[in-house]
Amino acid sequence: MEQYEFLKSSQATLSSDKRVLRYHMTSLGCPKNLVESEEMMAQLSISGMVLVHEPEEADLLVINTCGFIESAKEETIDAIMDLAELRRENLQQRLVVVGCMVQRYRKEMREELPEVDAFVGVEDKETFLNIAWEALGRKPSAPVQRFSFSYAPRLLTTPPHLAYLRISDGCFHRCSFCAIPAIRGPLRSRPMEEIMAEAKALAAGGVKELIIVSQDTTSYGYDLYGRFALADLLTRLEKIEGIEWLRLMYLYPHLVDRRLAAFFANSKKLISYVDLPIQHGDPTILASMNRGSNDKHIRRAVHLLRSARNDLTIRTTVIVGFPGEKNQHFHNMMQLLEEMAFDRVGVFTYSREDGTPAETLPDHVSDRIKEKRYRKLVNWASQKALEKNQRFVGEIITVLIDRKDPDEEIYWGRYQGQAPEVDGEVMVQGAKLIVGQFAPVRITSADEDNLYGYVNVEIASVIA
């Protein structure tokens, strides 16, 4: 078993020695991408480079790309061009572009982005370190170790008390709109022992919240063990000393079963939050999406989860404007969202992706209608989020403190119903706190994104 190694960003940052090579990392896209960026940063640091926070100061510029949907591709190209402009001003710099968009469009990117010195796709990531040093025309100052999918050190960029835990790569499903199988391939679960070793090392380093991520979390283990083994993994993870919150992301509705619901009901560490993307609510559109879930599966999953934990926050995402979507289909989706009373709803417009089955479907929806439906649903979701947040006013909730305002005695954290980045936060005042501590907070106001409150001093003094 490999010994996992985790570096804090301060351990790999800044050197006054001009002879030491410096690197800067730009990480785009989802938390799974962030985990891979952290792995690449650790490799660069272990091999003798140092991290800098300003790209102008770097010898090596690395950008980990996202190529999932059109807006992500546009963001990626913009970021590459910004770094390429820096490189033109400093001819000693080298620019390496890695990740999902390279995997998907390597040939086109090589032709259209001559400013880039090297491209590394997701299938080539084990060769990333050698390619990075070759781009610089130098040799590593420390031996280059070969890292595998199951084991790689990480330089954590999250607050010290939380970390993402990737349990698999690729996807068991084949949704007709999704390019992930073409980019990431089929489901490849990490062996449970490897995940446990990483989770224990994270806990030993002070991590209290583990956020479990993958492209297909509910299918975990099927390729290795011949069964869906997420509940087995959770049973072991919750026994790790030091881990206090386990958060689940990216569940497929039709794979939410009674065993997983029972785990929610009985676990002391699996928190009252779940990310359950449904993508639509109309059975005809769901079938065209090849989701594997229909509206009955969605209702059953929500019923099982809420029956297990009545304070559960359920986040979902949906796509508007999928080919063939008529007004009635859109209405049926909104009706299901209302019925299921999801706490948070993320909304995307359908993006026509090269090589996906949905690309060739007839009856594509116009941009004008997609935008109209998007605006209607976003406005509805914002109002629902406001109503749900306002229910907390006057209540005392437990908040995990993530950061302190540098100029004022104000802190920002999250309660169990808020995942980092995608959900809002809780602004906390009224006492000196420590990042990483749990604080009882009385909520005094709310908007559609955030909650605002003061530390409940009486309870806090009892806890202290």
N, C-alpha and C positions, 0 to 999 in steps of 0.2 A: 504493500500500500504506500502510495506517495505521501510525503509530508506536505500539506498545503502551506503556502506562504502568502501572506497578505501584507502589503505595504500601505501605509498611510501616505497621502499625497505629500506631506511634509518631509517624509523620509526620502523622497525621490526628487525634491525640488531645489532648484537654484544653487548654482556654484559660482564663486567669484573667479574660478580658474578659467581663463579664456580658452585654454587648450582642450577643455572638456566639451564634447559635443552635446548640444542641447536639442531637445525635441518639443514640439507642441502638438497636442491631439485635439481634433475637432470631432465630436461624436454626434451623429444625427440619428433620428429615428427612435425606435422603441427601446425599452429596458433591456431586451435581449441583445441589441446592438451595444448598449452601454457596457454590459458584462464583457463582451468581446473587446471593446475598447480598453477596459480595465486590464484585460489579459495582455493585450499588446503593449500597453504602457508599462506593465510590470516587466515584460520581456526586455523592452528597451532599457529600462532602469537597471535591471540585473546585469545586462550586457555592458554597462558602463556609461550610458548617456544619462543626462539629467533633464527633468521636466521643467519647462518654463511656461508661465501663464500667458505671456504675450507672444503672438506669432512672429512679430518683428525680431524677437531675440533668438529665434530658433535657427539651428542649422538644418533640421529636418522637420518638415510639415507633414503631418499625417491626417487624413480625413477619412473617417469611417462612414460610409454612405448608406442611404436608404433609397430603395427603388420600388417601393410597394405600390404607391399610387401616384397619379400625375403631380399633385401638389408636392409630394415628397421628392420626386425627381427634380422639379423646378427648384426647390430649396437646395438640393444637392448641387446642382449645376451652378447656382448663384454662389454657394460657399466655395466651390472649387475655383471659380473665376476670381473671387476675392483673394484667395491664397495665391493664385497664379499671378495676380498683379503684384503682390508682395515679392514673389520670386523674380519677377522681371526687374524689380528695383534692387534686388540683392542676388546677384548671379551665383553666389556661393551656396545659397539655399537649395534644398532638394524637396520635391513634392511627391509624396506617395499616396495614391488613392486606393482605398480598400473597401471590401464589403459587398452588400447586396446589389447595388447598382452596377458595380464592376462585373459581378457574376452574370448579370443579365444583359449588359450592353458593352462588354469588353471591346469588341471589334470597333463599334461605333465610337466609343470614347477614345480609343487609341488614335483613330483617324481625326477626330474633331478637337482633341485636347493635347496638342503637341507640347504644351507647357509642363505636362505631368511627366515625371521621370520614371515612375513604375506604377503598374496596376496589379492589385492582388485580390482575387475573388474569394468567396467564402470557402471554396474547395481547396484553395491554396494557402490557407492561413497558417498552416504549420511551417510554411517556408517564409512567412512574413519577415522574421527577424533577419535572416540572411539577405533578403531582397532590400531591406531598409539600409543595412550596412553597405551593400554593394552600390546602392544609389549614391551614397556619400563617398564612395571610393576609399573606404577605410575598413579596417578589420576590428572586430569587437575587442574591447579591453578586458573582457572576462569571457570564459568559455561559453559557447552557445549551446544551450541545452535544448533538446527536441521535446516539444510539448504536444500532448495529445488532446483530443476532444474531451476526454474524461478528466484529465488533469492539466491545469495551467495555473500558475500564480496570478494574482490580481493586485493592481494598485487601486484601492477603493477610492472612488470619487464622491460617494454619498456621505452624509453625516455619519459619524463613527458608530452610532447606535443602530443603523439600519443598513441592510444590504439586499440586493437581488440574488436569488438562488435559482439558477437555470437548471431545470431537470431533464430537458430533452431538446432536440433540434429537429427541424422538419415537421411534417404534418401527416397524420393518418387519413385526413379527409381531402377531398378534391372539389372544393367549392368552385363553381363555374366562373366567378369573377376574380379569383385570387391567383396571383402570380407566385405565392410563396413556395408551392411544390416545385415549380420550375427553378426557383432560386436556391431553396434549401433542401429539396429532395424529400424522400419519405421520412416518416417518424424514426428517430434514433434516440432512444431513451438512454440516459446515463445509468450505469449500474447503481443500485441502491447504496452499496457500500461506499462508492466514490462520493455520492451526494452527502451521505452522512459524515464522511471525513471532512468535506468542505464546510458543512454546517457547524460541526463541532469546532473547527478552527475559527470560523467567524464568531461563534459565541465566546470562545476563549479570548478573542480580540476585542470584546466589548459590545458586539452586536446584540440588540434586544429584539429587533423586528426583522424577520425574514420574509421577503416578498417572493413568493414562488411563481416563476414565470417560465413560459415556453410558448411555442406556437399552438400547442394542442395539449393543455395540461391534463384534461380528463382522460386522455388516451395513454397517459404515462404507463410504461411497463409492458404494453401489449406485445411489442416486438421482442422484448427480452424474455418475458415470463409467460407469454401466452394468455395473459389476463390483464384487465385494467387494474393497476396496482397503486393508484393514487392514495387510497385509504390506508394501504399497508405502509406506504412511505410516510404519511402524516402521523401514523401511530408511533413510528420511530422518531420522527423529528420532534414531536412534542415532549419527548423524554429528555431532550438535551437541556442540561442545566444552563441557565443564563438567557435562553430564548424565552421571551414572554409573549410576543405576538407572532402568529403565523398568518400570512395574508395570501389568499388564493386569487390568481388572475387567469383569465382566458379559459373558461369552462364552456364546453358544448352542452346545450340543454338536454339533448337526448341521452347523454351519458351521465347525467346526474341521477343517481339511484338511491335506494333506501339506505344502503350502507354509508354512502357519503353524507346523506342527511343525518343519519344517526351519529356520525362523527361530529358534525356541527352541534348536535344536541348535547353531547357528552364531553366534548373537549374543553379544557380550561385555557388553551392557548390559541386555538383556531378562532380568530376574532370574528365579530359580527359584520362581516363584509364579504361580498363575492362579486367578481366581475363575470358576467354572463352575457356575452354578445349574442343577440338573436338575429341581427342583420335585417330582418323584416318580420311582419306579423301576418301577412296574407299567405294562405297555404299554396296558392298557385305560384306566387313569386318565390316562395321558399323552395318549392320543387324545382323551379327553373334555375335557382341558385345552386341546386344540388347540395343543400346544407346538411342533409341527413336528419334535420329537425323539421317538424311541422308545428302548427299552432298548438296542437294537443300536447306535444312534447314540452313546449315552452310553458304551458299552463301547469303541467304536471311538475316540472322542475321547480317552478316558483312556489307551488303549493308545498312540495316536499321541504324546500329550504325554509320557507316561512313557518311551517309547522314545527320545524326543528328549533328555530331561533326567531322568536317573534320581534326582536329588535334588530333583525338583519337589515343591513344596507345592501341593496342590489343595484349594481351599475350595469348598464347595457349599452350597446352601440347598434345603430341601424343605418341602412343605406337607402337613400331616396333616389328615384330616377333610374332604377334598374330597367334594362330593356323589357318592354311589354307592360310596364307599370301604368295602369290607368288610374283615374280618379278614385274608383271604387277600391282598388287594391291599396292605394295610399290611405283612404279612409279606414279600411279594415286594420291596417297597421296602427294607426293612431288610436283606434278603438281598443286594440289589444294592449297597447302601452298604457292607456288609461285604466283598463281593467286590472292589469298586473301591478299597477302603482309602483313602477320602478322609481328608485330614489334619484338616480342620475341617468341621463340619456345623452350619449354622444351621437352626433349626427354627421354623416358624410354623404356627399353626392357621389353617385356612381361614376367611376373612372374607367374608361375603355382601355384595357390593358392588353398589350401585344401578346399573342400566343395563348390567351385564355379562351375557354369555350364560349364565354359570354360575349367575346368580341364579335363573333359571327352570328349572334342571335338577331332575329329581325326586330323591327319596331323599336329602335332606339329612341329614347325620350330627348326632346330638345333641351338645350341649355337653359332656355327661358323658363320652361316648366320645371326643370330640376331646381333652379334657383328659387322659384316661387314656393315649391314644396319644402325646400330646405329652410327657407326663412320662416315659414309657418310652423314647422316642427321645432326649430331652434327656439322661437319665441314661446311656444307651448312648454318646452322642456325647461326653459329658464323660469317661467312662472311656477311650474311644479317644484323646481328646486328651491325657489324662494319660500313657497308654502311649507315645504318639509323642513327647511332650516329654521324657519320662524317657530316651529314647534319646540325648539330647544331653549328658547328665551325663558329665563327663570330657572332652568334646570342646572344641575351640577354634573359635569361630565369629566372623565379622565382624559387628559391631553398629554401626548408624548411631545416634549419640547425639541424642535428641530434646529432652531437658530435664534440668535439675538440680533435685534436691530443695532447696528454699530453706533448710532448716535443717541439713542434713547433707551430707557428702561422698558423696552417693549420686546416681547418674545413671540415667535410664531411656531406653532406645532400643529398636530393633527389628532383628532379622536379616531376611534376605530373605523368610523364610516368614511374616512378620507384617505385615499391612496396618494402617494407622492406624485406630483406633476399633473395628473389627470383630474384630480378633485381639488376642492378648495382647501383652506387652512383655518386655524383658529388663532386669532390675535389675542395675546394674554398680557395683562398688566397687573400691577398691584403687589408684586413681591420680587425679590431677587431669586432667579432660578438658574439651573444648570442645564445646559444642552444635554439631552439624553435622559433627563429625569421625567417621571410621570407626575403630573400636577392636577389637583382637583380644581376645576374652573367653573365659576358660575357665569352662564351666558347671559349677556345683557342686550344684545342686538344681533341681527343677521341680515345678510343680503343673499342673492342667489348663489354666490360662490363661497363666502366666508362666514364664520361665526366670530363674535367679539365678546370678550369677557374679562373677569378679574379672578385672580387666585382666591379660592375660598380658604382664608387664613386658618380658621378653626380646624378644618379637616387636614390641611397641610401640616399644621403643627402636630397633630396626632400621628400622621404618617411619619414625620421626621422623628 
